[in-house]
């Protein structure tokens, strides 16, 4: 096969490439994984292992959160929020890893799909997959945002004892709400066909890179 590509003329190579690209798009349109684009056995096993690991983390986080809530007191609020975010992250990641990719999208590689496109009946799976990915990433980054907000409050209290400080939990909630609103707008723009699923991926990448 490699020898054919080396010996073929540029016109023949371009024609064959376009034919294979057309076959790939047709397969994705019909909800069938193109040849060579299926998830490998190693990737399936890795996803199962990671999914089970996140399930274990979910159980531990749930127990820790229950212990923190039972103690009561305002000082346990941040600890409860911390384990709650770990719990949400673990649940979303476990669901994302344990659901086979073929269920969400016939193509293992990202494909540009428009919402409500009759030629791509698999677009809801692609949309749900992006929502799970975004929710898992946002909940994960929220853990670090929570830590940074409280560390900033502690440092401000230490270096500027008399300065007026805002409540760190209020600041944290405001930041998280802002990120969630951006993701909601991202979903709305996809559903209104402003851009494709690749646009959603690009917006998510830019958003998370700025957090």
N, C-alpha and C positions, 0 to 999 in steps of 0.2 A: 504493500500500500504506500509506504514512504517513497519507494522507487518511482511509483507512478507520478507522484506530485513533483519529484525532481525532474522527470523526463517530460512532463506535460508542458505545453506552451502556455503563456500567460492567459490567452483566451480560453483554452480548455480548462485551466485551473479555476478561472473566474466563473465559468459556466457551471462547473461541478460544485463550487462553493455555494452559488446561488441556489442550485437544485437541492443541496443538503439543507440549506437554511430554510427553504420553502417546506421541505419535509418535516423539519423540526417545528416550524410554526404550525403546520397542519396537525401534527401530533399533539401539541399543547392545546390547540383549539378544541380537539376532540377529547381532551382530558386524558391523554395517554402520554406516558413519559417517553421522550425520544430515545432511540438506542444510544447507550453510553452515558445517558443523563440520569440514570437511576441511582438511588442511594445505595452505597456499597454496604456489604455485611459489616465491615469494620465501623462504618459511620452509624449503622443501626445499633450495634452493640454499645458503642460509645454513648449514644443518646440515651439508651436504657440505663446504663451505669450512672450517668449524670442525673437522669431523672430520679432514680432511686436515692441518690445521694441528697438531692434537694428535698425529697420526701422525708428523709431522716432529719435534715435540718429543720423542716417544717414542724416535726414532732417536738424537737428540742426547743425551738422558739416558742411554740404554743405553751409548753410547760413553764418556761421561764417567764412568759408574759402573765400566765395565771398566778405564779408565785409573786410577781411584782405587784399585781393588782390586789392580791390578798393582804399585802402589807399595809397598803394605804399611805396617805400622807402626800403632800405636794412634791416632796423630793423624789418620789418614785414615778412621777409623771413622765419625765424624760426617759427613764429606764423602760417603762411600759411602751412608750412610743418607739423606742429603739428596737425592742423585740417584736413589736407589731409590724414594723417595716421589714424586718428580717422574715417574719412569717409570710407577709404578702409576697415578697420577692421569691421566697422558696416555693410557694404554691404556684405562682405564675410560671416560674422556670420549670418546675416539675411537669406541669401540664404541657408546656411547649416542647420539652424534650421527649416526653412519653407518647405524644401523638405523632404517628409516622408522618414524614413530610409528604408522602404520596396522598395522604388524606386531604391536606391543605392545598397542595399544588402539584400537578402532575410533573412539572419540571423542577429538578433539584436546584438548578441555577435560577437566579432572579429573572423574571420575565416582565416586560412592560405590559400591564393589563389595565384597561380602562373599566370603570365601574359601569354596571348594567350593559356591558357589551354582549350582545347575543352570540357573537363569534367566540367568546371566551366564557363558557359556562362555569369555569373554575375560579372566576374572579372573587366570589365570596370567601373562598378558602384563603386566597392571597390576602384579602382584606383582614380576615380574622388573624392570620399569621402575623401581619404587621402590627395589629393591635396588641397581641400577646407579647411580641418583641418589645414594643414601646412601653407597655405597662411594666414589664420586668425590668427594663433599663431605668425607667423613672423611679420605681420603688427602690432599686439598688442605689441610684444616685441620691435619693432622698435621705438614705442613711448617712452618707457623707455630709450632706447639707445640714442635717440635724447636728452632727458632731461639730462642724465648723461654726455654726451659729452659737452654740453654747460655749465653745472655746473662745470665740470673739467676745462674748459677754463676760466671761471670766477674766480675760486679759484687759478689757476695758475697765472692769471693776478694780483690777490690781493697779493699773497705770494711771487711771483717772478716777480716784475714789469718789470725788464729789460730783462727777458728771452724771447727767440724767441718762438712764439707760432704758431702752425699749425692752419689752418682754420677749425673750428669745423664742418662746413657743409661738407667739403671734407672728414674729418675723418668719419663722420656719413655715408655718401654715400659709402665709401670704406667698412665699416663694413657690411652694408646692402647687398651690391653686393656680398661679401664673403658668407654671409648666403644664399643668393639666389642661388649662384653657387653650394653650398653644397646640397641644395634641388634638383637642376637640376640633379646633379650626382646621388642622391638618386633615382630619378624617372628613370633615364637611367639604373641603376643597376637592378631596378625592371622589366623594360620592356625587358631587355636582359636576364632575368631569372636567375640572380645571386642569388637572394633571393626572398622570397615570400612577400605578403603584411604585414605579421608580422615583416619581416625585415625592411620594410619602417617605421612601427610604432616604432620599437626599435631605428632606426637611428634618427627619429624625436625627440624621448624622450631624447636621449643622447645629441642631438644638443641643444635643448631648455634648458636642465639642465645646460649647460655650458655657456649660454648667460647671 
